[in-house]
Amino acid sequence: MSPPPQGVPALSVVETGLTPPDKSGRRFPTVTVLNSGKVHALFTKSTIRIVGSGFEQP
């Protein structure tokens, strides 16, 4: 068995947006990311901050 790849995860945001309103009118943020690194990247080790129209959520 070969050893696991070595390297550093490299997440970058490709696209952001909002879902269409659900049945109750709520919309949710969407984030598409690309990992150009050679190893898995864990979202638990990432930070996403959502800001817009007087709203901010770390």
A tleap script that builds the chain and sets N, CA, C and O, in Angstrom:
source leaprc.protein.ff14SB
mol = sequence {
  NMET SER PRO PRO PRO GLN GLY VAL PRO ALA
  LEU SER VAL VAL GLU THR GLY LEU THR PRO
  PRO ASP LYS SER GLY ARG ARG PHE PRO THR
  VAL THR VAL LEU ASN SER GLY LYS VAL HIE
  ALA LEU PHE THR LYS SER THR ILE ARG ILE
  VAL GLY SER GLY PHE GLU GLN CPRO
}
set mol.1.N position { 0.836 -1.170 0.000 }
set mol.1.CA position { 0.000 0.000 0.000 }
set mol.1.C position { 0.890 1.246 0.000 }
set mol.1.O position { 1.877 1.306 0.734 }
set mol.2.N position { 0.544 2.230 -0.817 }
set mol.2.CA position { 1.356 3.444 -0.898 }
set mol.2.C position { 1.018 4.389 0.261 }
set mol.2.O position { -0.087 4.347 0.801 }
set mol.3.N position { 1.975 5.236 0.635 }
set mol.3.CA position { 1.724 6.181 1.729 }
set mol.3.C position { 0.711 7.243 1.295 }
set mol.3.O position { 0.562 7.492 0.099 }
set mol.4.N position { 0.016 7.871 2.241 }
set mol.4.CA position { -0.949 8.912 1.876 }
set mol.4.C position { -0.241 10.122 1.284 }
set mol.4.O position { 0.926 10.366 1.590 }
set mol.5.N position { -0.933 10.884 0.440 }
set mol.5.CA position { -0.324 12.086 -0.143 }
set mol.5.C position { 0.088 13.071 0.950 }
set mol.5.O position { -0.561 13.177 1.990 }
set mol.6.N position { 1.159 13.773 0.693 }
set mol.6.CA position { 1.632 14.798 1.620 }
set mol.6.C position { 1.276 16.163 1.046 }
set mol.6.O position { 1.232 16.336 -0.172 }
set mol.7.N position { 1.028 17.107 1.897 }
set mol.7.CA position { 0.730 18.450 1.427 }
set mol.7.C position { -0.135 19.204 2.407 }
set mol.7.O position { -0.362 18.775 3.538 }
set mol.8.N position { -0.609 20.336 1.943 }
set mol.8.CA position { -1.432 21.226 2.754 }
set mol.8.C position { -2.751 21.443 2.033 }
set mol.8.O position { -2.742 21.721 0.834 }
set mol.9.N position { -3.902 21.327 2.723 }
set mol.9.CA position { -5.165 21.629 2.070 }
set mol.9.C position { -5.187 23.100 1.660 }
set mol.9.O position { -4.632 23.949 2.358 }
set mol.10.N position { -5.810 23.393 0.559 }
set mol.10.CA position { -5.867 24.768 0.056 }
set mol.10.C position { -7.282 25.067 -0.421 }
set mol.10.O position { -7.581 24.950 -1.609 }
set mol.11.N position { -8.153 25.453 0.509 }
set mol.11.CA position { -9.536 25.761 0.155 }
set mol.11.C position { -9.643 27.184 -0.373 }
set mol.11.O position { -9.046 28.107 0.182 }
set mol.12.N position { -10.402 27.356 -1.439 }
set mol.12.CA position { -10.710 28.692 -1.943 }
set mol.12.C position { -12.183 28.728 -2.331 }
set mol.12.O position { -12.734 27.740 -2.816 }
set mol.13.N position { -12.809 29.878 -2.111 }
set mol.13.CA position { -14.224 30.047 -2.430 }
set mol.13.C position { -14.367 30.243 -3.933 }
set mol.13.O position { -13.713 31.104 -4.523 }
set mol.14.N position { -15.228 29.437 -4.547 }
set mol.14.CA position { -15.471 29.518 -5.985 }
set mol.14.C position { -16.719 30.352 -6.261 }
set mol.14.O position { -16.744 31.158 -7.192 }
set mol.15.N position { -17.751 30.152 -5.446 }
set mol.15.CA position { -19.019 30.845 -5.680 }
set mol.15.C position { -19.791 30.947 -4.369 }
set mol.15.O position { -19.703 30.064 -3.515 }
set mol.16.N position { -20.549 32.035 -4.219 }
set mol.16.CA position { -21.453 32.194 -3.083 }
set mol.16.C position { -22.819 32.579 -3.618 }
set mol.16.O position { -22.935 33.090 -4.732 }
set mol.17.N position { -23.843 32.338 -2.834 }
set mol.17.CA position { -25.182 32.699 -3.279 }
set mol.17.C position { -26.218 32.409 -2.213 }
set mol.17.O position { -25.889 32.148 -1.056 }
set mol.18.N position { -27.472 32.461 -2.622 }
set mol.18.CA position { -28.602 32.163 -1.752 }
set mol.18.C position { -29.494 31.142 -2.424 }
set mol.18.O position { -29.635 31.141 -3.647 }
set mol.19.N position { -30.097 30.273 -1.630 }
set mol.19.CA position { -31.067 29.329 -2.180 }
set mol.19.C position { -32.344 30.085 -2.521 }
set mol.19.O position { -32.577 31.168 -1.984 }
set mol.20.N position { -33.169 29.542 -3.393 }
set mol.20.CA position { -34.498 30.121 -3.592 }
set mol.20.C position { -35.280 30.003 -2.280 }
set mol.20.O position { -34.990 29.125 -1.468 }
set mol.21.N position { -36.262 30.872 -2.067 }
set mol.21.CA position { -37.043 30.782 -0.825 }
set mol.21.C position { -37.710 29.411 -0.684 }
set mol.21.O position { -38.218 28.851 -1.655 }
set mol.22.N position { -37.697 28.876 0.557 }
set mol.22.CA position { -38.406 27.619 0.797 }
set mol.22.C position { -39.896 27.924 1.001 }
set mol.22.O position { -40.324 29.060 0.795 }
set mol.23.N position { -40.671 26.941 1.396 }
set mol.23.CA position { -42.125 27.122 1.527 }
set mol.23.C position { -42.500 28.198 2.539 }
set mol.23.O position { -43.559 28.815 2.427 }
set mol.24.N position { -41.642 28.425 3.519 }
set mol.24.CA position { -41.931 29.461 4.517 }
set mol.24.C position { -41.253 30.787 4.187 }
set mol.24.O position { -41.309 31.725 4.982 }
set mol.25.N position { -40.612 30.874 3.021 }
set mol.25.CA position { -39.978 32.116 2.583 }
set mol.25.C position { -38.540 32.295 3.031 }
set mol.25.O position { -37.926 33.318 2.727 }
set mol.26.N position { -37.988 31.324 3.745 }
set mol.26.CA position { -36.602 31.437 4.212 }
set mol.26.C position { -35.626 31.118 3.088 }
set mol.26.O position { -35.870 30.248 2.252 }
set mol.27.N position { -34.513 31.848 3.091 }
set mol.27.CA position { -33.428 31.593 2.151 }
set mol.27.C position { -32.191 31.234 2.952 }
set mol.27.O position { -32.031 31.667 4.093 }
set mol.28.N position { -31.319 30.442 2.351 }
set mol.28.CA position { -30.120 29.984 3.040 }
set mol.28.C position { -28.897 30.258 2.173 }
set mol.28.O position { -28.975 30.174 0.947 }
set mol.29.N position { -27.758 30.588 2.803 }
set mol.29.CA position { -26.546 30.841 2.027 }
set mol.29.C position { -25.982 29.551 1.444 }
set mol.29.O position { -26.117 28.476 2.027 }
set mol.30.N position { -25.352 29.681 0.290 }
set mol.30.CA position { -24.640 28.562 -0.324 }
set mol.30.C position { -23.192 28.989 -0.564 }
set mol.30.O position { -22.923 30.139 -0.914 }
set mol.31.N position { -22.285 28.070 -0.376 }
set mol.31.CA position { -20.865 28.333 -0.602 }
set mol.31.C position { -20.291 27.138 -1.346 }
set mol.31.O position { -20.416 26.000 -0.894 }
set mol.32.N position { -19.661 27.395 -2.488 }
set mol.32.CA position { -18.979 26.346 -3.245 }
set mol.32.C position { -17.483 26.588 -3.105 }
set mol.32.O position { -16.996 27.684 -3.386 }
set mol.33.N position { -16.760 25.570 -2.671 }
set mol.33.CA position { -15.322 25.714 -2.472 }
set mol.33.C position { -14.553 24.720 -3.333 }
set mol.33.O position { -15.083 23.692 -3.753 }
set mol.34.N position { -13.307 25.051 -3.581 }
set mol.34.CA position { -12.395 24.192 -4.335 }
set mol.34.C position { -11.198 23.908 -3.443 }
set mol.34.O position { -10.645 24.819 -2.826 }
set mol.35.N position { -10.806 22.661 -3.377 }
set mol.35.CA position { -9.595 22.288 -2.650 }
set mol.35.C position { -8.530 21.948 -3.685 }
set mol.35.O position { -8.541 20.861 -4.264 }
set mol.36.N position { -7.614 22.881 -3.913 }
set mol.36.CA position { -6.556 22.639 -4.901 }
set mol.36.C position { -5.358 21.922 -4.284 }
set mol.36.O position { -4.372 21.654 -4.971 }
set mol.37.N position { -5.439 21.613 -2.996 }
set mol.37.CA position { -4.370 20.863 -2.336 }
set mol.37.C position { -4.446 19.385 -2.683 }
set mol.37.O position { -5.407 18.931 -3.303 }
set mol.38.N position { -3.430 18.644 -2.279 }
set mol.38.CA position { -3.365 17.209 -2.578 }
set mol.38.C position { -3.895 16.353 -1.435 }
set mol.38.O position { -3.863 15.125 -1.516 }
set mol.39.N position { -4.383 16.991 -0.367 }
set mol.39.CA position { -4.907 16.256 0.784 }
set mol.39.C position { -6.307 16.757 1.110 }
set mol.39.O position { -6.705 17.840 0.682 }
set mol.40.N position { -7.052 15.955 1.876 }
set mol.40.CA position { -8.401 16.350 2.269 }
set mol.40.C position { -8.352 17.596 3.142 }
set mol.40.O position { -7.413 17.790 3.914 }
set mol.41.N position { -9.360 18.427 3.013 }
set mol.41.CA position { -9.505 19.601 3.863 }
set mol.41.C position { -10.766 19.423 4.700 }
set mol.41.O position { -11.808 19.021 4.182 }
set mol.42.N position { -10.672 19.716 5.972 }
set mol.42.CA position { -11.814 19.575 6.863 }
set mol.42.C position { -12.466 20.933 7.089 }
set mol.42.O position { -11.795 21.901 7.448 }
set mol.43.N position { -13.785 20.999 6.876 }
set mol.43.CA position { -14.492 22.256 7.108 }
set mol.43.C position { -14.437 22.667 8.576 }
set mol.43.O position { -14.538 23.853 8.890 }
set mol.44.N position { -14.280 21.701 9.476 }
set mol.44.CA position { -14.193 22.053 10.897 }
set mol.44.C position { -12.944 22.869 11.193 }
set mol.44.O position { -12.858 23.501 12.246 }
set mol.45.N position { -11.983 22.865 10.291 }
set mol.45.CA position { -10.777 23.669 10.464 }
set mol.45.C position { -10.829 24.932 9.614 }
set mol.45.O position { -9.810 25.598 9.431 }
set mol.46.N position { -12.008 25.266 9.092 }
set mol.46.CA position { -12.199 26.442 8.257 }
set mol.46.C position { -13.123 27.428 8.957 }
set mol.46.O position { -13.843 27.075 9.891 }
set mol.47.N position { -13.089 28.660 8.491 }
set mol.47.CA position { -13.989 29.689 9.006 }
set mol.47.C position { -14.704 30.336 7.831 }
set mol.47.O position { -14.074 30.755 6.860 }
set mol.48.N position { -16.024 30.413 7.929 }
set mol.48.CA position { -16.819 31.100 6.913 }
set mol.48.C position { -17.598 32.199 7.618 }
set mol.48.O position { -18.263 31.944 8.623 }
set mol.49.N position { -17.521 33.405 7.104 }
set mol.49.CA position { -18.246 34.539 7.675 }
set mol.49.C position { -19.258 35.012 6.654 }
set mol.49.O position { -18.907 35.276 5.504 }
set mol.50.N position { -20.519 35.123 7.067 }
set mol.50.CA position { -21.604 35.532 6.177 }
set mol.50.C position { -22.008 36.952 6.551 }
set mol.50.O position { -22.345 37.227 7.702 }
set mol.51.N position { -21.972 37.861 5.559 }
set mol.51.CA position { -22.292 39.264 5.798 }
set mol.51.C position { -23.173 39.761 4.667 }
set mol.51.O position { -22.931 39.436 3.505 }
set mol.52.N position { -24.196 40.548 4.994 }
set mol.52.CA position { -25.015 41.156 3.952 }
set mol.52.C position { -26.282 41.770 4.497 }
set mol.52.O position { -26.903 41.213 5.403 }
set mol.53.N position { -26.675 42.908 3.960 }
set mol.53.CA position { -27.933 43.589 4.301 }
set mol.53.C position { -28.134 43.715 5.809 }
set mol.53.O position { -29.203 43.388 6.325 }
set mol.54.N position { -27.121 44.183 6.505 }
set mol.54.CA position { -27.231 44.376 7.942 }
set mol.54.C position { -27.132 43.104 8.758 }
set mol.54.O position { -27.389 43.124 9.962 }
set mol.55.N position { -26.766 42.000 8.130 }
set mol.55.CA position { -26.667 40.712 8.807 }
set mol.55.C position { -25.216 40.270 8.799 }
set mol.55.O position { -24.526 40.390 7.787 }
set mol.56.N position { -24.760 39.759 9.926 }
set mol.56.CA position { -23.406 39.197 9.977 }
set mol.56.C position { -23.418 37.971 10.871 }
set mol.56.O position { -23.932 38.014 11.989 }
set mol.57.N position { -22.850 36.875 10.375 }
set mol.57.CA position { -22.795 35.622 11.133 }
set mol.57.C position { -21.426 34.998 10.929 }
set mol.57.O position { -21.056 34.679 9.799 }
set mol.58.N position { -20.653 34.815 12.023 }
set mol.58.CA position { -19.335 34.181 11.860 }
set mol.58.C position { -19.456 32.706 11.555 }
set mol.58.O position { -18.444 32.025 11.389 }
savepdb mol mol.pdb
quit
